[in-house]
């Protein structure tokens, strides 16, 4: 069972890695355009795996928005 992770948690963690205000990142923003790279994606994957979320790099790398990430993450955390 994974620890509860919300869309807002995801937004805050991504924003922290990008040194941005979470309020600036909408669900439809292309995170790659904001500077999210593979190293940062792996940082998030490892953090979420430690919380018990079964997620892979490929799950996220193929999807560039928070909305798409949440589609993958939500069933794994609820």
Residue pairs with C-beta under 8 A, 6 or more apart in sequence:
1 52
2 51
2 52
2 53
2 54
2 76
2 77
3 51
3 52
3 53
3 77
4 77
5 48
5 51
5 53
5 73
5 77
6 77
7 27
7 66
7 70
7 74
8 22
10 44
10 66
10 69
10 70
10 73
11 22
11 25
11 66
12 22
13 44
13 47
14 22
14 25
14 31
14 36
14 44
14 66
15 21
15 22
15 24
15 25
17 36
17 40
17 43
17 44
18 25
18 31
18 34
18 35
18 36
18 40
20 34
25 31
25 34
25 66
26 66
27 65
27 66
27 67
27 70
28 65
28 66
28 67
29 65
29 66
30 64
30 65
31 64
31 65
31 66
32 64
33 64
38 57
38 61
41 57
41 60
41 61
42 57
44 60
45 55
45 56
45 57
45 60
48 55
48 73
49 55
53 73
53 76
53 77
54 76
55 72
55 73
55 76
59 72
60 69
60 72
63 69
63 71
63 72
